[in-house]
Amino acid sequence: MIVHVENAKQFDDLTKQGRVLVDFWAPWCGPCRMLGPVLEQIDAEGKELTVLKVNVDEQGELAARFSVYSIPTMILYNEGKIVGTKVGYIPKGPLEAWALNTK
């Protein structure tokens, strides 16, 4: 299930365990809207990956904390540590390979 982050505490709690892909996005962003269905497909496949979505218009402090200047920006966590960042739309295959295999 994709989790829409509502506050910084929720974000911090959810990124502490396992493999977590955070999508910083906004509803007015074209590439973000293209990426949404890709993330839904990856999530529906039941991989060991939690997907979080952070609306930068609603959670500006979180976006600022991570210096998110372009969207979509994806930050990948593994066991509470950032292991990678990608900016822009990425097709399903490359995104899935990155999210599941980056150590």
N, CA, C and O of each residue as an XYZ file, in Angstrom:
412
protein
N       0.837     -1.184      0.000
C       0.000      0.000      0.000
C       0.884      1.250      0.000
O       1.821      1.353      0.791
N       0.587      2.174     -0.868
C       1.312      3.440     -0.920
C       0.805      4.314      0.218
O      -0.401      4.438      0.432
N       1.737      4.915      0.942
C       1.393      5.753      2.082
C       1.621      7.209      1.714
O       2.715      7.583      1.291
N       0.593      8.029      1.875
C       0.707      9.470      1.660
C       1.093     10.099      2.995
O       0.309     10.091      3.944
N       2.295     10.639      3.060
C       2.846     11.162      4.306
C       2.114     12.432      4.714
O       1.918     13.344      3.911
N       1.717     12.470      5.982
C       0.961     13.606      6.502
C       1.775     14.521      7.400
O       1.385     15.666      7.624
N       2.910     14.035      7.924
C       3.731     14.880      8.793
C       5.138     14.302      8.916
O       5.395     13.171      8.503
N       6.044     15.094      9.489
C       7.449     14.700      9.593
C       7.641     13.497     10.505
O       8.495     12.653     10.235
N       6.867     13.400     11.577
C       7.006     12.255     12.489
C       6.655     10.953     11.777
O       7.368      9.957     11.896
N       5.560     10.973     11.041
C       5.167      9.785     10.278
C       6.272      9.412      9.292
O       6.628      8.240      9.164
N       6.808     10.405      8.601
C       7.886     10.176      7.646
C       9.074      9.515      8.331
O       9.588      8.500      7.863
N       9.506     10.105      9.450
C      10.674      9.581     10.170
C      10.430      8.156     10.656
O      11.325      7.314     10.576
N       9.250      7.881     11.149
C       8.918      6.532     11.635
C       8.927      5.512     10.499
O       9.439      4.404     10.664
N       8.367      5.877      9.354
C       8.230      4.926      8.245
C       9.526      4.681      7.489
O       9.659      3.655      6.821
N      10.476      5.590      7.576
C      11.733      5.399      6.838
C      12.801      4.680      7.652
O      13.921      4.501      7.175
N      12.475      4.270      8.861
C      13.469      3.630      9.727
C      13.691      2.154      9.442
O      14.762      1.627      9.742
N      12.706      1.477      8.871
C      12.805      0.028      8.717
C      12.598     -0.392      7.278
O      11.773      0.170      6.558
N      13.356     -1.383      6.876
C      13.176     -1.969      5.558
C      13.625     -1.065      4.431
O      14.357     -0.094      4.626
N      13.164     -1.418      3.253
C      13.493     -0.668      2.035
C      12.305      0.236      1.732
O      11.179     -0.235      1.573
N      12.569      1.547      1.654
C      11.508      2.531      1.492
C      11.868      3.472      0.342
O      12.965      4.030      0.299
N      10.933      3.635     -0.581
C      11.092      4.579     -1.687
C      10.170      5.763     -1.422
O       8.952      5.609     -1.329
N      10.768      6.944     -1.301
C      10.005      8.159     -1.033
C       9.912      8.962     -2.321
O      10.926      9.268     -2.948
N       8.696      9.298     -2.709
C       8.435     10.102     -3.910
C       7.976     11.489     -3.483
O       6.884     11.645     -2.938
N       8.812     12.497     -3.730
C       8.427     13.891     -3.511
C       7.763     14.358     -4.800
O       8.375     14.314     -5.867
N       6.519     14.803     -4.704
C       5.711     15.088     -5.893
C       4.752     16.241     -5.614
O       4.685     16.753     -4.496
N       4.012     16.642     -6.646
C       2.923     17.615     -6.524
C       1.879     17.280     -7.581
O       2.225     16.787     -8.655
N       0.601     17.540     -7.290
C      -0.456     17.185     -8.231
C      -0.393     17.942     -9.558
O      -0.921     17.457    -10.558
N       0.232     19.106     -9.592
C       0.312     19.915    -10.813
C       1.498     19.532    -11.703
O       1.646     20.072    -12.799
N       2.331     18.615    -11.246
C       3.571     18.236    -11.937
C       3.298     17.105    -12.936
O       2.907     16.005    -12.545
N       3.505     17.384    -14.222
C       3.264     16.385    -15.265
C       4.083     15.109    -15.092
O       3.510     14.020    -15.086
N       5.413     15.210    -14.952
C       6.196     13.986    -14.758
C       5.798     13.225    -13.491
O       5.886     11.998    -13.448
N       5.361     13.951    -12.463
C       4.895     13.290    -11.228
C       3.649     12.463    -11.516
O       3.508     11.346    -11.020
N       2.750     13.016    -12.316
C       1.520     12.284    -12.660
C       1.835     11.059    -13.507
O       1.141     10.047    -13.417
N       2.880     11.145    -14.332
C       3.304      9.982    -15.122
C       3.914      8.906    -14.228
O       3.739      7.713    -14.475
N       4.623      9.328    -13.199
C       5.298      8.393    -12.308
C       4.323      7.677    -11.376
O       4.576      6.542    -10.974
N       3.220      8.321    -11.033
C       2.250      7.740    -10.105
C       1.825      6.319    -10.454
O       1.915      5.435     -9.602
N       1.360      6.068    -11.692
C       0.950      4.706    -12.050
C       2.105      3.701    -12.005
O       1.891      2.527    -11.703
N       3.309      4.150    -12.299
C       4.481      3.263    -12.225
C       4.682      2.816    -10.783
O       4.898      1.634    -10.519
N       4.610      3.764     -9.849
C       4.766      3.414     -8.437
C       3.638      2.504     -7.969
O       3.866      1.601     -7.164
N       2.429      2.731     -8.461
C       1.300      1.871     -8.100
C       1.520      0.442     -8.594
O       1.198     -0.514     -7.888
N       2.070      0.290     -9.809
C       2.359     -1.040    -10.346
C       3.405     -1.750     -9.500
O       3.246     -2.922     -9.156
N       4.478     -1.035     -9.164
C       5.542     -1.625     -8.350
C       4.980     -2.032     -6.992
O       5.273     -3.118     -6.492
N       4.179     -1.163     -6.405
C       3.582     -1.447     -5.103
C       2.648     -2.656     -5.186
O       2.649     -3.497     -4.287
N       1.858     -2.754     -6.247
C       0.890     -3.841     -6.396
C       1.567     -5.206     -6.562
O       0.957     -6.236     -6.277
N       2.803     -5.218     -7.015
C       3.518     -6.480     -7.213
C       3.985     -7.089     -5.897
O       4.478     -8.216     -5.877
N       3.834     -6.354     -4.801
C       4.133     -6.904     -3.483
C       5.601     -7.104     -3.194
O       5.955     -7.939     -2.362
N       6.458     -6.365     -3.855
C       7.889     -6.453     -3.564
C       8.142     -5.966     -2.139
O       7.291     -5.307     -1.542
N       9.293     -6.288     -1.608
C       9.643     -5.835     -0.260
C      10.122     -4.390     -0.331
O      11.301     -4.093     -0.135
N       9.183     -3.512     -0.614
C       9.467     -2.094     -0.785
C       8.241     -1.311     -0.346
O       7.135     -1.550     -0.830
N       8.440     -0.384      0.564
C       7.366      0.504      0.981
C       7.479      1.778      0.162
O       8.569      2.337      0.035
N       6.373      2.243     -0.393
C       6.371      3.469     -1.181
C       5.665      4.562     -0.385
O       4.517      4.408      0.031
N       6.378      5.667     -0.182
C       5.809      6.835      0.479
C       5.705      7.957     -0.539
O       6.599      8.132     -1.366
N       4.624      8.713     -0.482
C       4.463      9.877     -1.341
C       4.387     11.112     -0.447
O       3.598     11.168      0.496
N       5.220     12.093     -0.762
C       5.262     13.348     -0.015
C       4.872     14.471     -0.965
O       5.616     14.791     -1.892
N       3.709     15.069     -0.738
C       3.243     16.193     -1.543
C       4.022     17.430     -1.089
O       3.865     17.879      0.047
N       4.854     17.976     -1.967
C       5.720     19.096     -1.578
C       4.926     20.359     -1.268
O       5.409     21.222     -0.536
N       3.723     20.482     -1.810
C       2.885     21.646     -1.505
C       2.353     21.576     -0.070
O       2.161     22.605      0.577
N       2.122     20.374      0.413
C       1.587     20.184      1.761
C       2.685     19.967      2.801
O       2.497     20.288      3.974
N       3.811     19.434      2.386
C       4.913     19.103      3.294
C       6.196     19.810      2.865
O       7.225     19.176      2.629
N       6.111     21.123      2.772
C       7.253     21.923      2.328
C       8.467     21.795      3.223
O       9.599     21.859      2.746
N       8.245     21.614      4.522
C       9.379     21.474      5.439
C      10.165     20.197      5.163
O      11.394     20.196      5.242
N       9.463     19.108      4.838
C      10.160     17.872      4.491
C      10.934     18.036      3.189
O      12.072     17.580      3.078
N      10.326     18.679      2.216
C      11.021     18.916      0.947
C      12.271     19.754      1.180
O      13.321     19.472      0.603
N      12.170     20.780      2.020
C      13.320     21.627      2.320
C      14.396     20.846      3.064
O      15.587     21.046      2.823
N      13.988     19.962      3.962
C      14.961     19.171      4.728
C      15.872     18.372      3.812
O      17.048     18.172      4.114
N      15.325     17.915      2.693
C      16.088     17.093      1.756
C      16.521     17.863      0.507
O      16.951     17.261     -0.477
N      16.407     19.184      0.547
C      16.815     20.041     -0.576
C      16.185     19.598     -1.890
O      16.862     19.505     -2.913
N      14.888     19.327     -1.852
C      14.156     18.933     -3.053
C      13.818     20.203     -3.825
O      12.972     20.990     -3.399
N      14.479     20.398     -4.957
C      14.264     21.574     -5.791
C      13.557     21.235     -7.093
O      12.972     22.112     -7.728
N      13.607     19.974     -7.494
C      12.940     19.507     -8.710
C      12.106     18.294     -8.340
O      12.490     17.488     -7.493
N      10.956     18.182     -8.994
C      10.113     17.016     -8.743
C       9.748     16.366    -10.071
O       9.676     17.042    -11.097
N       9.520     15.069    -10.054
C       9.614     14.185     -8.910
C      11.071     13.936     -8.492
O      11.963     13.799     -9.329
N      11.276     13.884     -7.195
C      12.539     13.435     -6.611
C      12.228     12.213     -5.783
O      11.302     12.213     -4.973
N      13.017     11.159     -5.994
C      12.837      9.935     -5.227
C      14.074      9.690     -4.378
O      15.204      9.753     -4.862
N      13.839      9.411     -3.115
C      14.919      9.077     -2.194
C      14.681      7.654     -1.720
O      13.585      7.304     -1.281
N      15.722      6.841     -1.817
C      15.629      5.435     -1.445
C      16.325      5.212     -0.100
O      17.485      5.581      0.088
N      15.591      4.602      0.823
C      16.120      4.258      2.138
C      16.265      2.749      2.244
O      15.469      1.993      1.688
N      17.290      2.327      2.964
C      17.426      0.921      3.333
C      17.802      0.885      4.810
O      18.873      1.355      5.194
N      16.921      0.327      5.635
C      17.120      0.235      7.079
C      17.462      1.595      7.703
O      18.361      1.697      8.538
N      16.731      2.632      7.287
C      16.868      3.945      7.891
C      17.959      4.829      7.307
O      18.112      5.975      7.731
N      18.712      4.324      6.351
C      19.795      5.108      5.750
C      19.478      5.404      4.289
O      18.980      4.540      3.567
N      19.769      6.618      3.862
C      19.583      6.973      2.455
C      20.653      6.266      1.635
O      21.846      6.386      1.912
N      20.207      5.524      0.618
C      21.147      4.794     -0.232
C      21.130      5.287     -1.677
O      21.930      4.830     -2.493
N      20.227      6.215     -2.002
C      20.204      6.741     -3.360
C      19.138      7.786     -3.563
O      18.161      7.864     -2.817
N      19.346      8.595     -4.596
C      18.398      9.641     -4.976
C      18.314      9.695     -6.494
O      19.327      9.590     -7.185
N      17.125      9.855     -6.998
C      16.886     10.031     -8.437
C      15.927     11.194     -8.620
O      15.024     11.401     -7.810
N      16.131     11.952     -9.694
C      15.268     13.086    -10.007
C      14.697     12.892    -11.404
O      15.418     12.542    -12.339
N      13.384     13.125    -11.537
C      12.728     13.026    -12.833
C      12.002     11.704    -13.015
O      12.127     10.782    -12.209
N      11.243     11.641    -14.094
C      10.491     10.433    -14.412
C      11.456      9.311    -14.790
O      12.427      9.532    -15.514
N      11.181      8.118    -14.295
C      11.964      6.926    -14.630
C      10.977      5.817    -14.976
O      10.048      5.567    -14.208
N      11.156      5.146    -16.115
C      10.259      4.037    -16.463
C      10.324      2.907    -15.429
O      11.271      2.817    -14.648
N       9.310      2.061    -15.441
C       9.149      1.020    -14.428
C      10.368      0.114    -14.294
O      10.852     -0.086    -13.180
N      10.873     -0.432    -15.377
C      11.996     -1.381    -15.298
C      13.218     -0.799    -14.596
O      13.689     -1.361    -13.608
N      13.737      0.326    -15.099
C      14.907      0.917    -14.441
C      14.632      1.368    -13.005
O      15.494      1.235    -12.137
N      13.428      1.904    -12.753
C      13.092      2.353    -11.400
C      13.034      1.180    -10.441
O      13.563      1.247     -9.331
N      12.396      0.111    -10.869
C      12.267     -1.069    -10.028
C      13.639     -1.689     -9.749
O      13.932     -2.072     -8.616
N      14.471     -1.786    -10.777
C      15.820     -2.348    -10.596
C      16.618     -1.515     -9.605
O      17.292     -2.065     -8.734
N      16.548     -0.189     -9.729
C      17.255      0.709     -8.810
C      16.717      0.557     -7.392
O      17.489      0.397     -6.446
N      15.401      0.606     -7.245
C      14.786      0.591     -5.914
C      14.998     -0.727     -5.181
O      15.100     -0.743     -3.954
N      15.065     -1.815     -5.908
C      15.179     -3.124     -5.256
C      16.617     -3.609     -5.107
O      16.884     -4.506     -4.308
N      17.546     -3.030     -5.866
C      18.915     -3.575     -5.873
C      19.985     -2.637     -5.329
O      21.110     -3.076     -5.093
N      19.675     -1.377     -5.125
C      20.674     -0.445     -4.606
C      20.955     -0.764     -3.151
O      20.032     -0.924     -2.352
N      22.225     -0.856     -2.811
C      22.583     -1.167     -1.433
C      23.128      0.051     -0.834
O      23.507      0.046      0.337
